[in-house]
Amino acid sequence: MHISLDGFVATTNSEPTNFKWDDGVRSYSIDNLKNADCLLIGSTTAEALIPAWAEIASDSKHADYELGKLITDIPKAVFSNNPKASKWDNTTILKGNFNEEIKALKEKQGKDIIVYGGVTFVSSLIEEGLVDEYHLLVNPVALGNGMKIFKGRTNLELEKSIQFNCGINILVLKPF
């Protein structure tokens, strides 16, 4: 998840922290997705994310084609308070108990589950202790105020950090 230096993931108007990608961040994101066999997404984020990446995946000349193809091809689980059948290919709508559904997903044999969620969805995962590893893309910007995913104290241990030429630093952290 992208985050500002002062801990915000978006402004109060839901504008992102920064998306100044470079090839290093793109490659990291692609490699990270290759280790996943499920994308967990909140319903609000899914409305914009799934169609946008599907469009990118349909254009082999797009700079983010490989990333778009992975996001489109990896099975997705979308949590929704308004359960309906999925309108997207390769996507399941989850409508049961939040904790039980995620624990069941985590118990399945396979690769990693990556969360592409909005602030509320990710905050809920953190509050329930359902996040095993954080990949925070720290952008060289301070927003001063905005939306946070951490609502209280969360103790994390640094596993690794990677600095990219565009100014983004990725922190891989685990709760302890």
ABEGO torsion letter per residue (X at the ends): XBBBAAGBABBAAGBBAEBBBBAAAAAAAAAAAAABABBBBBAAAAAAAAAAAAAAAABAABAAAAAAAAAAABBBBBBBABBBBBABBGBBBBABBAAAAAAAAAABBEBBBBBBBBAAAAAAAAAAGABABBBBBBBBBBAGBEBBABABBBBBBBABBBBBAAGBBBBBBBBX
